[in-house]
Amino acid sequence: MSARGLIVSAPRSSSGKTLVTLGLLGALRRKGIAVRAAKSGPDYIDPAFHAAATGAKGVNLDSWAMPPALIDALIADTTQSAQVLVIEGAMGLFDGVPGTPGRSGAASDLAARLRLPVLLVLDVSGQSQSAAAVAVGFASYMTEVHVGGVVLNKLGSDRHRGLIADALKPLRIPVLGAIPRDETLVLPERHLGLVQASEHPDLAARLERFAEVAARHLDLDAILSMAAPLDRLGATVHATLKPPGQRIALASDEAFSFVYAHVLDGWRQAGAEIVPFSPLRDEAPADDCDVCWLPGGYPELHGGKLTAARHFLSALSKFAQSHPVHGECGGYMVLGEAIEDAQGIRHAMAGLLGHATSFAKRRLHLGYRQARLLAENPLGAIGQIVRGHEFHHASIVAKGNDEPFVEVTDAQGRPVTETGSRRGHVSGTFFHAIAREG
């Protein structure tokens, strides 16, 4: 099946991209269109909402962390049985990092290289004709990026729409939707973004409402006509990271959910088997697994429950005596001595590494990361370069005496103090791996 694609983006965060994306996905699915979704940039949470809206797996596409061939392969795999691919951008359309052209991490990189039109979502609260100036600025900022139309969000009235539409008409930027102001058209958030899709008991009803809003207020036919063909792509998904073992015990529950679909797919494609277990339910990694992987998530919200999971903690310690155990971000925190939650309560953790972390005084750590591995470990061979990102609010309050795990720089090549830790078979880092350098 030959698919077409478009990008939903905006001038900034909190403009309504997710509302428009989820509504558009649901409305197209209602029409019987095979639609798939992707998220531009490093984001674990939005793809789960995309999956719920489409009934199919979501995927991330990151122009900084992923080589172009991997992006093409992921799109080809995602659209094998699809008619339309909707890519939701992160932050603003052109927001990325300085460096190699086309590898900034911005949604505009994908728009330019794949020649996909942008559906620009404008939060027009507090402005009228000025919205046209914003739109024309974005439409003319980069000649390789085509803004195919705009959606006006948080519209005050029909008159409000008329003022903006009249200002846009001579600029030849079509208005392809206008969504009235409605404070209930939101999804709740917490410190790392939206509350996870799996935590919404009313998720189906919320998505249905978003689909109804999109069907009523977006010009679906015009948006479909705007989408461009995706016809220059590879056919198979490349293994992005070497599988850390043949059988991988993967922590998977509300506290451990931040793992990229393309990483798991790459492991499976390379022949590995993934065996999930739930630390929050006091489950242990299976004895017949070769390695245990603790992904990121929200362990800081479940400190007491994890401390009480004695079977999990003792079995993890026993497993680590003879098998590799690796933790990313939240998983790394659980491998340490303790986590102090936002209320200042200390919760004992696995103690397999010597550090301790705290949320009592939160500090944002955010940005792309390039890591050189300092030892053979579940992420790869010594000296290998892996790209990814760091995004958390925890502070290390005790460093311990473990060996450093990685040598890390940011997107501009500047050293980052976060080096992770390793001791025996155990390793961990706040760094989330996305792909090998390429």
Residue, then its C-alpha position, 0 to 999 in steps of 0.5 A: m500500500s502506498a501511503r501519504g504523510l503530513i506533519v502536525s506542528a506549531p510555533r511552540s509547545s502547548s498550542g494544541k498539537t496533541l489535541v489536533t493529532l489525536g482528533l485527526l487520527g480518530a476522525l480518519r479512522r472513523k472514516g475507514i482510513a488506515v492511519r498510523a502515527a509517529k512522534s518527532g523527537p524523543d518522547y515516550i508518552d505521546p506514542a502510547f496515545h497515538a497507538a490508542a487512537t489508531g489501534a496500531k503501534g506508535v513510533n518515534l522519528d528523531s533526526w538528531a539521534m537516528p541516521p536518515a536510513l533508520i528513519d526511512a526504514l521505520i516509516a516504511d515499516t509503520t506504513q506497510s498497511a497504512q494509507v496515511l501517516v500523521i507525524e506529531g512534532a515536538m515543541g515548535l516546528f523549527d526547534g532543534v539543536p545547532g549543528t549538522p543541517g538536517r540533523s537538528g532534531a526539529a520536525s522541520d528536518l523531517a518536513a524538508r527531507l521527506r517533502l511532507p507538508v505541515l499542518l500548523v496549529l495556531d493558538v489564537s487566544g489573545q490575537s486575531q490578525s496577528a495570527a496571520a503574521v505568525a503563519v506567514g513567518f513560519a511559511s516563509y522561514m525555510t523554503e524547503v518546508h511547506v506549510g500546507g494550511v493552518v488550524l486555528n485553536k482556542l477560537g473565541s467566536d465566528r467573528h474571531r475566525g473571520l478576522i484571521a481568515d480574511a488576513l490569511k486569504p491574500l497570503r494563500i495560507p488556507v484555514l483547514g480547521a478552527i477549534p473553539r476555546d474549550e478548557t475541557l479539551v485537555l489531557p492532564e500532565r505531570h513533571l515529565g509530560l502527559v499522564q501516561a495513556s495506560e493511567h486513564p480509565d476514561l481514555a477511550a471516551r477522551l479519544e472519542r471526544f477528540a475525534e468528534v471535535a476533529a470531525r466537526h471542526l477540521d476539513l478532513d478532505a482538504i487535509l487528506s488532499m494536502a498529504a504528500p506521498l511517502d515513496r522514497l523509503g527503505a523496506t525493513v527496520h534496522a536493529t538500532l541497538k545490539p540485543p543485550g541477550q537472547r532472552i531479555a527480562l524487561a521490567s514493564d509496569e506503571a513505574f517502568s514504561f519508557v522504552y522505545a518501540h523501535v528498540l524492542d523491534g530491533w531486538r526482536q528482529a535480531g532474534a531476541e525474546i523479550v520476557p516482561f515482568s512487573p516490579l510493582r507487582d513484586e515479580a522477578p526477572a525470569d531465571d532463564c533470561d540472559v540479561c535484565w533491563l530496567p527502563g525509565g518511568y516513574p519510580e519516584l511515584h511508587g517508592g514505597k511500593l518498590t521498597a516493599a517488593r522484597h521478592f523483586l529486590s532479592a531476586l534482582s540481586k541474585f540475578a545480578q550475581s551472574h547476569p548483566v543488569h542495566g537501568e536507564c533513568g528511572g531504572y538506574m535510580v532503582l539500582g541505586e541505594a535509595i530514592e528520596d521522593a518529592q515529600g523528602i521520604r527516603h525509600a530504600m532501593a536495590g543497592l546494586l550501585g552506590h548512588a542515591t537520588s532525590f526529588a525533594k529539590r527537583r532540577l530539570h536535566l534535559g537535552y540530547r546526549q552522545a555517549r561513548l561506552l567505557a566498558e562492554n555492557p548491555l548497550g554495546a561494545i567498549g568504545q561504541i558511540v550511542r545517541g539518545h537523550e536525558f530528561h529527568h528532574a532527579s538529583i544525585v545526592a550521593k555518588g557512591n564509588d562505582e566506575p563510570f559507565v559512559e563518557v557523555t557529551d551534549a549535542q554541541g559536543r560539550p562534556v556532561t557530568e552525568t556518566g552513569s555507574r557500573r559495578g560487576h554485572v550491573s550498569g546504569t545511566f540517566f541517558h536514554a539510548i535511541a540508536r547507534e551513531g550513524 
